Amino acid sequence: MHIEELYTIYKQYPSISTDTRNIIKDSIFFALKGANFNGNYFADQALANGAAYVVIDEVAFKKGDQYILVDDVLTALQDLAQYHRKQLQIPVIGITGTNGKTTSKELLYAVLSQHFKTFATKGNLNNHIGVPLSLLAIDRSYEIAIIEMGANHFGEIAFLSNISQPTHGLITNVGKAHLEGFGSFEGVKKTKGELYDYLQDHNGILFLQGDNNHLVEMAAQRSIDTVIRYGFSDFNDVIGKLIIANPYLSIAWQQKGQQLPYEVPTNLTGSYNTENFLAAIAVGLHFGLNAEEINNGIISYVPQNNRSQITKTERNTVVADFYNANASSMAAALDNMEVLTANNKVVILGDMFEMGEEAYEEHKNIIQKAVKLGFNKLIFVGKEFYKQKSDKAEFYKTTEEAKAAVIDLSDSFVLLKASRGMAFENLIALL
């Protein structure tokens, strides 16, 4: 079936399903395949559960007109999303980066939605499946869209940019993450920079952290006509500073040439998030929002999903920041913990995944940094940290083993930071 024909069906049934356990009535079910499953086997069930059509790629499963046969289901999903994107006459802001892209996406949404009907990627649907699903969830009532793009190998941001076709772009930062796929920090910069390449080739507008030397260098290597800078130095178009971080941030910001800054309280911890706020401010100003709308958006944002999220339990105050972790975000979390005022600081760190050949060295660096900062209690969890066990802290191979070390903590300010696979949500329940 040609993409135009599939799009005609999509316009009649504009909901997409990929899981028979959560079928949307009158949706199109895409029978995706994975390492351990074949969606073609569930086509009949999808129809029985309410789908209007199923898209399959094995002829043996075609049993009638409701079965749409394509060469490859995933490719069909991606092609449909790209075709749909071309029909949308709205700005699309593409966001990527090593750290902070989801928080930045949510801050942009909080600001822009004060003025526009805004779509933003749900959760972390930011890969080769999630981005197409996000695009296909955008109907014509939306006035602006924010699409988050993640990557763990070369060419992925270029591929996702070609599907989502951003008119505007933002790289939050570049750091040491997914090194198994990228090979090195230079590999990270090359892949994230593919968003800049797309903006260059399609006359896009770039929002640039003007004090980040890596990003400035990457932008300077391209010819992007419109660059809007935000940061902490006076030469930026949007200038900001951190006023308080104890534990919630209060920030000040102003446009270049403006005399008096605005001061805004927030519901977010982590001094490293200041630049994420400034990015949202720069985007809001570019799209015509006034200061009151922007500040209302900032104030309204409350973090979720264990990203720089403060949780007060009956016994402790916990910074839950274990949705993901890498060398740069781990170091930033430790720096933030150091400056906070608290009587009993406890740091519990779990392994950083996908670090490749640099895993040993990067975990070593984090241990050294944490020990040097002199917290009241240090606990390291995971196989990589355990390889460097010493008497300078407590070490546990698994999260399960670490439970006994945290269950009796009280009157403490606790940082929980780890890669998602460490399942640190099982620790917060004990605190």
N, C-alpha and C positions, 0 to 999 in steps of 0.2 A: 504493500500500500504506500502511495506517495504521501509525503508529509502534509501536503495541502489537503488531501482527503482526511487524514487523521486529525488535522486541525479543525476541519468542519465538524467532525464528531465531537472534538473537545469543546467547541463553542456551545454545543447542545448540552454536553455533560461536563462542565468545567471543574469537576473535583477529581483528584487523583488518589488512588489507593495502591499500596504495595504490600499490605499485610491483611490476610483474610480474617484475622482476629479483630481488626478494626476497620471493617469495610464501611465506607461512606455510601449511603443509599444513592443510586443512580450515578455512581462514579465510574471512572475507567480504571480497571485494575491492570497494572503493569507487572507481568510475571518475571520479576528479576531473579537472577541466579547468583549464588554465592559459593564459597568453597564447600559448604556442607548442605546446600539446599538448592532446589530447582523449582522456581515459581510456577513453571508450566504444570506441575502436578496439582497445583491448587486453583487452576483456572475454573474448574467446575464449581468448586466451593465458593469462589469469589462471586460467581453469578448467583448461586443459591443464597448467598448472604446479602444480595441486593445490588451488586455491581451491574451497570448497564452494558458494559463491554469489557472484554479482557484482551490484553495485548500479549501475544505469545510468539515464540520463535522456533517452535518445533511442530512440524506439520501433523504429527501423530495426535496432537491434542486438539486439533481444529474440528469442531463438531457442528458448526453452523455460522450464521451471519454475525452473531455476537462475539465470535472469536476472530480477532484481527491478527493476521499472520505477518510478521516482519522478519527481516534478516537477523536482527539482534535487538532484544527488548531494551537494554540499557541505552544503546545508541539511539533508538527510536525516542526514548524519554528525553535524552539530551537534545536531539534535533527538534523535537516538539517544543521544548522550553526555549531554545534559541529562536525558533520561528515566532513563538508567542512574544518574546522580548522585542522582536522587530516591529510588532504591531503596537507596542506601548509607547506613546509619545510623552514620556515623563522622564525627569532626571533619575538616574540610577547611580548611587554612590557605592563604589566598591571599596571594601575594607579588608586589609590583610595585615599581617605582622606577627612577630614571634610571641609577644605578650600583649595583653590588653585589647585585642581586637573585639572580643565579645562585650567587654565592659564599654568600650568606645561605641560599638554599635548600639548598645542600649542607651547610652547617654545621648547619642545623636537622635535616637528615636524619641527620648523624653523631651528633648528640645524641639525638634521639628514638628512633633505631633501637637505642640501648642498652637500651631498655625495651619498645618496641612494634614490631610488624611494620609498617614505615613505607613508604609509597609516595612517591616524589618525581619530579617531571618529569624525564624523561631529556634530557640535552643542553640544547638551547634550543628545545624544542617548546612555545613559549609564545604562539603566535598563534592565529588563527581556525581553523586546521587542527590545530596542535599540541596545543592545550588539549583539544579533543574526543578526539584520539587518546590523550592521557594519561589522561583519565577512563575511557575504554573499556578501558584496560589494568589498571584497579583491580578485582581480584576480591574476593570476600567474606572472604578470609583476612586482608586488610589491616585494621589497627586505626586508622590515621590516615594522612592524605594531605597532601602539600605540593604546591600547584599554582602554578607560576610563570606570570605574565601579563605580556606585553610589549605595547607600543602605539606606533604612530607617527602616529595621527590621532585626532581627537575621537570619543568614544563607544565606543572599542574596549575599554577596561577595563570599562565598564558592560556591554557585550555579553558579554565573557568571564566576568564575575562572574555574570551571569544563567545562563550555562551551568554553571559550576563550583560556584555556590552556596556560597561560603566561610562557614564558621561563625566563623572567626577571620581576621584580616587584618594585614598588615604592609607599609608603604611604607618602603623603605630610605632614600630621600632624593629630592629633586627638583632637577634641574639642567638645563643647556642641552644638550638632545639632540633629534634628530628635529625641528628647528625648521622644516623644510620643511613638515611635516605639522601641527605645532601652532601655527606662526605666531609664537609668543613664549613667554617663560618663564611668563607667566600661563596660556598655553594648556597648557603642560606640567602645571602645578599643577591646573588644572581637570580634565584627563583622568585623571591619577593619582588625584585625589581622588574619582573615581567609585567606587573601592574603598571609601572611607569612606562614601559615599552608600549603598552596598549594605549595609554593616555597620549603619548607622543604621536602615535600613528593615527589617532582618531580625534585630534584636537580637543582632548579632554582637559579638565581643570584639576589641578593637584593641590591638596592641602598638605603642607609640609611642616614638620617639627623643625623649626629653623635653627635650633641649638643642638640637634643631633647630627654630629659630624658624618656618621655613616649615611644617613638619609640625604643630607645635603650633597655629599659626594655623588651618591647614586643619581640624584636629580640633575646634578650638573653634567653628568655624562649623557643626558638626553636633551632634546630640544622641546621642552614643554612651554608653550607660550604663556599660559596663565598659571601662576604659582601663588597661592595664598599662604603666608607663613604665620605660624603661631609658636609661642615659646616664652622664654623668660627674659630675653635680651631686648633692648630698646629698638632694634632694627626690625623686629617682627611686626606683622600687621595686627596681630592680637597678642598682647603682652600680659602675662599673669605672674602671680607669685602665691606661694603657700603662706597662709597666716598662722593657722593652727593645725596640728595633727595629733590630737590627744584625747581620744583616739580618732574621733571624726574630723574630717578635713573642713577647714574654712579657707576659701580662696579669694583673691582679689584679681580683677581683670579690667583691662581697658583697651580701647583701640589706639593704634598709633596716633599720636598727636592729641589725644584726649587728656584733659588735665586731671580729673578726679576719677579714681577707679571705683568699680562696684565691688562690694564685699558680699560674699554669698556663703552661707552655711550649707553643708552637705550631709548626706547619710552614709558616706563612704569612708573607709579607712585606707591607709596606705599612701604615703606621700608621693609615691611613684604614679598615683592616679591623677595627680594635678594636671599633667599634660594631656590626659584623656579628656578632662573637663575643658581644657583650652581648645582641643580639637573640635569638640561639640559647639563651643562658642563661635569659633571661626566659621564652621559650617552654617550655623544659624544666622550669623550676620550676612554671609554670602547670599543666603536665600531670603533675605529681607526681614527677618524677625527683629523686633526691637529688644532692648535690654530687659524690659520687664518680662517678656515672653521667654527669653533665654534663661533668665534667673529663676523663673517659676519652674521651668523644665529641670534645671539642675537641682533645685530644692526637692522636687517631687520624686527624684530617682532613689529607689531603695534597692540595694543589691540583693540578688538571690543566687541560687545554684552554687553556693560555697565558693564564691569569688570575692575576696576581701570583705567578707560578711561577718559582722560582729554578732555573736550570739551570747546572751546572758542566761546562764543556767542557774539553778538554785545555789550552786557552790562556787562557780567560776565565771570569768568572762573569757570567751573564746573567739579568736580570729580564725574563722573557717575559710581557708584558702587552699583547698585541696582538689579543685576541679582539674588542675593540671600543674605541672612544674617543670622547669628547666633551669639551667645554670644561672641565667640572668634574672629570672623571676624569683628564684630562691634567694639570691643575694639581695635583691631589692626588698624582699619580705623581711630579711634579717636586719637590714639597715633601718627599716621602718620600725621594727620591734625595739631597736636600741633607743630610739628617740622618744618613745612613748613613756609617759609617767605611770609607773605601777610599782607596787611594793614587792611582788613576787612574780617575776617573769619566767615562764616555762616555755621552752621551745621544743616542739616535737616535729621532727622532719622525717619524711619517708623518701624512698628511692625516686630518682628521676629516670624515667624510661626513655628509650630510643636515643641514647647518647653515643652509641657506637663505640669506636676505639677510644674515645675520650672519656668514657664512663668513669674509669678508675680515677683519673686525674681530676675531673670535675667534682666528683664526690669528695675527694680529698680536699679540694679547695674550699668547699662548703663547710666541711668539718673544721678546718683551720680558722675560717672566718667566724663561725659560730662560737668556737672556743675563745677566740680573741676578744669577742664582744662581751664576754663575761656574764651571761645570763645566770639566773639562780638555779636553773635545772635544764639540762640538755638530754634529749632522748633521740636517738637515731634508729630508724626502723627500715629493714629491707636487706636483701642480700648484698647489694653494692656497698651500702654503708657498713654492713657487718664485716666485710673484708678488711676494714681498717679499724677494727675494734681496738680500743685503748682504755686506759683508766681515766681519761679526761671527760667521759660522758657515759651514759647508759646506751647499750647497743642491743637490738633485738632483730632476729632474722625475719620475723613476720609480724604483721599487724595483730594477729591473734596472740602471739607471745607478749606483745607490748601492752595488752589490756591490763595485766596485773600491775603495771607501773603507773598507770594513769587513774585507776579506779579510786584511789584514796586522795587524789589532789583536791585541794580546797583553797579558797581565798587567793586564787592565782589568776594571772593574766596569761592565757595560753595561746600560742601560735600553733596551728595545725597546717602544715604545708607538705604536699606530696603530689606525685603523679596520680591520676585518677585510679589507675589499676591497683594502688595500695589500699583502696577501700577504707579511707580514714573516717568515713561516716560511722564506722563501727566503733571508733574511739570517742567521737563527740557525744555519743549516747551515754558514755560512762563518766563524762565530765560534769 
